[in-house]
Amino acid sequence: MRLTAPLTSAGLSAIARQAGTILVTLLGLLVLTFAIGRMMPVDPVRAIVGEEADPATYQQVYEELGMDKPVYVQFATYLGDVVRGDFGTSLRTGQPVAQDILSVMPATIELATFAILFGAGIGIPLGVWAAVRKNKPTDHVVRVVTLLGHSMPIFWTGMIGLIVFYAWLGWVGGGGRVSDFYDGMVEPRTGFLLIDSALAGDWDVFRDAVNHLVLPASILGLASLAYITRMTRSFMLDQLTQEYVTTARVKGLSKTRTIWGHAFANIRVQLVTIVALAYGGLLEGAVLIETVFSWPGFGQYMTNNMLTGDMNAVMTCVLLVGVIFITLNLLSDLLYKVFDPRTR
Amino acid sequence: MRLSARGLALAALLATTAIPAFAETPDDQLVVGFSMTNVLTLDPAAITGREPVQILANVYDGLVALDAKDRAKVDPDLAESWEVAPDGKSITFHLREGATFASGNPVTAADVVWSLTRLMQLNLAQASFLKTHGFTAENAAASFTAPDAKTVVVTLPKPVDPSVIVQTLGIVGPGSVLDSKLVLENEADGDLGADWLNTHSAGSGKFGFEGWKANDRVILSRNDDYWGEPSAMKRIIMRHIPESQNQRLMLEKGDIDIGFSLAGPDLKALSAEDGVEVISQPGSGFYYLAVSMKDERLANPKVREALRYLIDYQGINAAIMPYYGQEHQRPISTGFLGALPDPGYTLDVAKAKALLAEAGYPDGFEITLRALADAPFMSAATAIQATLAQAGIEAEIISGSGEQIYGAMRERDFELLVGRGGGGQLPHPDSNLRALVYNPDNSDAAKLTNFQGWRTSFYDPELNAAIDAALVETDPAKQKGMYEAIQERIAAVVPSIQPFSEVLDSVAYRADLEGFALNPSWGTDLGAITKAR
């Protein structure tokens, strides 16, 4: 089974074409973001100097930030820096943007990963189950519940979750990644609290981190669960109506083997795409949950930069999001080749 | 369907977490929650807004400190005494013995002079307090001198009430004394340590920085070599909690000790909660209705007077403003020198209609009213819209973000506006008046965007002169009389800004805290707090 294109000139030009497409996409993203940023009514200079500043101070900072230069010069300067690996300094934190992202990204990755495990781990079996029990009461219940999960605004679900599971029941921690007195106790080797605390053998911190992760991850996962369940159900229904399913049953194959071994195997490819895209969406868009749960993640970081008008930081964030989605797309293309012999 | 291995694992995971979370803060650590979106830097010369002041007040000391209870009082801090020269042209501060920075370096007059000079040279937000009184980077060397290691002399570049300067040096930001040796060791490219101070501290206060994760938390750890009474708290953890409801839940559960950025409805609910106290006291500034006198209708004093009687002061303050503000109609804060009681304006539609008719608008007119989309601005604007309509003034509300509302005000491109401001962090009437009424140059070219008077195109040379004269008057009784006369003239002349509420600082905290004294100039001393457990 060959996964890679042969290193012939045709293969190389295919790779080059793909690389070219990626670069054009990323460049387009940056141009669009930059343009939007300049048109938005946010003023990073005002954020720094404050409401009461006099015009002289304002002008001073305006020039310090290079905003007096023409727009295309500012953009070109940014691109030039990026090519040299300098992603700029955040106006909000005074730190290099790359460093900021490295510190907030693990928090979001932890959240998104658990959310997608929850969403896919429950959503896929639920979708299969609903498809198998089509039009029976089970199916209806599943469809209604997932519709609710999809329609309820996530910040509302988040707040209700906090009120019920934190304030009333006291089962989970309330906001933040970890309780205050555990903060800083575990050395941040990877930035992932669960991994770091496990590596350090500090199980109290591990339990506390899980305690804080469970609620936001479940609520975030609920939204993708709804989507994944419905798509799985839909794909499965497609398969279950096909002749080979009836044939397999007639030939004596058990129901379980038929469903999971054959029908499900045929939708793995489509599911991979769905889950990959859902994961990408979670990585860049969990800002509402991050706000409700005071989770110091990438979504909050990027949003706050936008609200302050820190365009250099925003563009670096957008670049990262673009890279994430492109990578996920490539990965799922690759998995396509693994799962589906017909595409080889 | 059989339970998959995945399902079992998930159930096990959920089971292990169903342990009650530790729901009480430690006895010797204070946990404080507020929104840190305005905290862009921790360099005292560059901060803006109140939240950074809350943080830095516990890390840096000044020559003096503004008293939390008595707004007119200034307490000794790094300076144990000071005196004004008989000619009123300079102030001499005597530093106390034995004060050291957290680094161990001694606090010397040279550090004070360096910090003040740096403030003027960087010329960022906090420099404006002293720039108003003629201090600049160029005259800093002459204005701030250290005749010996324990004496600092501040020479005034132009006549001003010396008590204003003393108060200014008590404000966190301009008055913060930095460890010059430590900062210069970490300077880069002649930036006077601006980059390093973004994330490090160089102060002499009760605490020093242990860490700052932007939009996550700031951790302050106790300075055990503090020159005064050290704090009972070994750490203060300041957490970024942007959602007010989240702060409320955590206060109720005891996961945080103090919540600084709670919204009105949450404060109301917490005031009924056992174990939580809510404090609400006058802060800095006012909520007001502003008019642009560039508009010919609003340039007419009778129209402005009519607007004065179309605000339902009692109704707005009773229904909309609890915890945000309390009724106040004069442009000088309660408790400041010379503050007169309210003139007693009320909603009076008949009077307003008569005034409008006199001005030539018997049927009212159409106009726009800008307000921030947040509470309580939008509700106040809606209430005002309703009362304006009773006199035939149809106001269209334009809502938006700070940039859209105050930006338009800076461009002098608005008609009516509900806003908040008016100085007051410096507890002196000059701070209020200069922010709200003073305008030395009404031309477009002047671009005095830091004066609301200029933004609203209000120009009254007599008031300008009176404000300048009151600031330099040395006889206290006479000075008081001058500020009273100014308020009376304001009532007669009907300026462009009518306050209807003065800002209240409202904070909720766990009832077992003792020694919590909210400071109206934002620099609350958290190190003085103990827990009665």
Interface residues (C-beta under 8 A of the other chain):
Chain A: P41 V42 D43 R46 A47 I48 V49 G50 E51 E52 A53 D54 P55 A56 T57 Y58 Q60 V61 S90 L91 R92 T93 G94 Q95 D100 S103 F118 G121 I122 P125 W129 M159 L162 I163 Y166 A167 G170 W171 V172 G173 G174 G175 G176 S179 D180 F181 D183 G184 R207 D208 V210 N211 V214 T256 T291 V292 F293 S294 P296 Q300 Y301 N304 L307 T308
Chain B: M1 R2 S4 R6 G7 L10 L13 L14 T16 T17 A18 I19 P20 A21 F22 A23 T25 P26 Q29 V31 T37 L40 T41 A46 T48 G49 N123 L124 A125 A127 S128 K131 D195 N198 T199 E210 G211 K213 A214 N215 D216 R217 I219 I237 R239 H240 I241 P242 E243 Q245 N246 L249 M250 E252 K253 D255 G400 S401 G402 E403 Q404 Y406 G407 G421 A435 K447 L448 T449 N450
